[in-house]
Structure formats: structure tokens, C-alpha cells
Amino acid sequence: MSAWKQIVLALVIVVTAAAAWARFYPGSNEMLSSPDKEGATASVGQPGRNRAGQAVTIVASPAGTATINDRLQAIGTGRANATVTVNPYSSGRLAELPVQSGAHVEKGDVIARLDSEMEVIARDRARVGLDDAQAKLDRVRSLRASNAATPVAVADAEVTLANAKLALRDAELALERRSIVAPIAGTVGILPISAGNYVTSQSAIATLDDRSSILVDFWVPERFAAAVKVGQQLSATPLANPNQVYTGTVSAIDNHIDENSRTLLVKATIANPADSLRAGMSFQIGMRFPGDTYPAVSPLAIQWGTDGAYIWAVESGKAKRVPVRIVQRNTETVLIEAPVESGDMVVTEGAQSVSEGGDVRIAGEEPRAARAEGS
């Protein structure tokens, strides 16, 4: 490239750089319009002032406060509030199944009956024995009234009557237990057996689920162990139906943390009045905890140096560098740990021209003050 082309290219670069400086450098207009000798001879070491001796113009916004977003999310498995597998007390032929799968039964309703002919005979025999014992006692007492029977005979007759009563109660209980009743109120599952089958005390007749509420077991990280309390509210979203959200409460907390997973077992109770939930469903559990309050600043205020993050605070028209520790980043604010109070002005634009202790002017404040004086 010839020398004159190089000179032209250098001039173009210089002009472009000057135009960019005049366009983007804060306070450049003031420096070009009202230069003074003091500004021209000012040393680079003068903090916070440009070459014209004017305070650096910056954009600042007040710091606020915000609460840290401490939220727990976990996956849990639901189960019925109570589940009972019904077995007969004794062996026998299944004579009748009055219920069907999916039916709702109340506590005490008969769900099956076994053959009971032998138990009926035993009950009737016990009644006959009771009547005979009562008649014998009456005769002995009448004889005793005429001194024809001894007191021992009366006592023996009374014992015989008591044994007859116990025998009748035993027979009636055996007959009663030939009818298999529901121990809880709930919904009958699929019946694994039908009438006519021979069953034993180990045979499952039916399974009942109390779905009036659903219990959800889930695991929480150990850092939430002290925050989770019995009775605390939570939200439960079925993974099969994400549009439906249920409200529940913590019903039980385990007494130790699992050493392998470093998690704590928690049980929640979800009301199920519409019977729309089933045992075995998976839920996404959400819990919110009241977090600590921290100063909140704009993300543009965060600067980085060799020693970490910091911000520029404005105090009495001067810039002050404040080291910070970032606690949490949100969409519109950054929560920090620093000696900053709510309402303190923090530099958000023009921080590249600010130095420690330098004079700064917040853009827009002087025009507002001038308008206030003019009014």
C-alpha cells in the first residue's frame, strides 16, 4: 500500500475514534463546549473528574430490599390414607360376595359370607344348653328354699349356667365371623376370588382403599430439615395432569436424615373430596420458605474486579466503591450482601468513568432542580 493511502486510512481511523468518543463518553459535550485551562492541565490522578474539571455524569437508581427466593421442589408418590387387605377369620367355602369391584362400602358392611351351617347348629346347641342350665339352677334354688338342697349344689348350678352363657357367646361369635365385614370405609378393589371357592385365613378376599385423602411420601434435602414443619402448607401437582394443582399439608416428618442420600423423608396429606386422585400417582411437590431479606440492586450495577464483585454507591455527590457478595440473581434485581441501605443511590451506567471519591452527577437531577426553582 502506498504512503498516501496509509495516511488517509490513519486519518479515517482518528476521525472515527473522535466521533465515537464524542458520542458515547459521558460529559463529552460539556468538555467540547466549555473547556478551561484547569481541565486541560488536570492530571490523570484527579479522581472522578474529566479533563474539563466537571463531575462525571452517571445514571443511578436507588437500592431496594428483597427476600431471597427459597423454594423446594420434589417428586413424591401418593398412597391411600388407609389400605386394608381383608382376610377371613377361619376356613370355609365362600358362599356369597355382596359387593363388586369399585363399590364404596362403609365400616361394618358385609363384603363376603362363608358357609355357616355348622356354626348355626353350634349356636342352637349352646342355646339349648343355656336353657337347661337355667332350669337346673331354678330347681336347685327352689329346693334350697325348703332345705332340700345344699349351698354347694346351688353354687354348682350357678357355675354351670355361667359356662352355658359363655358357650353361647362363643358359638354366636363363630357364626358372626362367618360374615366378613369391612374394617374401614373405603373403595373395594378388584376382587381376587369369586363365590364357591374354598378360602383359608390366609386368603385375601378384597382390598379396601380409603381415598378420602391421599398421602404423599417425598424426600427433601437436608438443608431444609429445620425449615419443614408439621402443618406447613404445600402444593401438589400430578405429573399426569400438570394443569391441576392441589393444596396439602405436611402431616409427618421422619426423625433422622438418610445417610446415603442426605435427604429427609416427609409425608404430606392432600384432601381428595372428588375422588379424582388414586394411590400410586406421582406428584410434584412445591414448598416455599420465608427467606432472609437482602439489599437488591440492578444487574447493571454489578462490577467485577480482581478482588471480586463490587458496586459504586453515591454518597454526597461522590462515588464510593462497595465490595459485595452476590446472594441470588433474579430477573430484574440482584440480591447482594453489602453495607447498603434501601434508598441508597447506586451507579448503573457510566461506572467505567467513576473512581473512588470522585465527584459524580446523577443524570436528570439538575434539570429537575432547575425546573423546581423556576416554578
RARAMO-V473959 format. One line per field, one symbol per residue. ss: DSSP state (a for helix, b for strand, c for the rest). phi: phi as a letter, one per 20 degrees, with the letter a starting at -180 (. if undefined). psi: psi as a letter, one per 20 degrees, with the letter a starting at -180 (. if undefined). A space follows every 10 residues. Layout:
BEGIN
ss = ???
phi = ???
psi = ???
END
This chain:
BEGIN
ss = ccaaaaaaaa aaaaaaaaaa aaaacccaaa aaacccaaaa acccccccbc ccccbbbbbb bbcbbbbbbb bbbbbbbbbb bbbbbbbccc cbbbbbcccc cccbbccccb bbbbccaaaa aaaaaaaaaa aaaaaaaaaa aaaaaccccc aaaaaaaaaa aaaaaaaaaa aaaaaaccbb bccccbbbcc cccccccbbc cccbbbbbbb bbbbbbbbbb baaacccccc ccbbbbbbcc ccccbbbbbb bbbbbbbbcc ccbbbbbbbb bccccccccc cbbbbbbbbb bbbbbbbcaa acbbbccbbb bbbbbccbbb bbbcbbbbbc cccbbbbccc ccccbbbbbc aaacccccbb bbccaaaaaa aaaac
phi = .fffffffff ffffffffff ffedffnfff ffecfcffff dffffffmce femeffecdc cffccbefed cdcbdcdebf fbcceecffb eqefebcfdc fnfecefnff dacefcffff ffffffffff ffffffffff fffffdmece ffffffffff ffffffffff ffffffffde dffcerdfef febcfofecc feeeeaddde dfbdedebdd fffegfefcf nffbdcdfff bffddddccf dbcfebefff elcdecdcdc fcfeledcfn fdceeccdcf efecfccfgf ffdccfdoeb cdedclmcec ecfcdfebdd fdccecdafc efnffcfdcn ffdecgmffc cffnffgfff fffff
psi = prghhggghg gggggggggg ghgippjhgh hhhmqrhghh jpqhiopjqa ijjqqpprpq qqqaqqppno qpprprpqrq hpppppqqhr rrpohqnirr piqpqrpiqp iqprpkghhg ghghhhgghg gghggghhgh hhhhhjkiqr hhhgghhhgg gghhghhghg ghggghiipo rpirpappap pjqrqiqpqa iipogrpppo khqpppprpq qhijgihpqp iqqrqpophi miippqpaqp hqprjrpphg ilrppqpqpp qlhjkiqqqi qqqoppqqqo rqpqqprqhi iprpahjaqr roqooljqqp poqqppgppa girppqoqmp qpipppphqj hijqrpjqpq pppigghhhh hhhh.
END
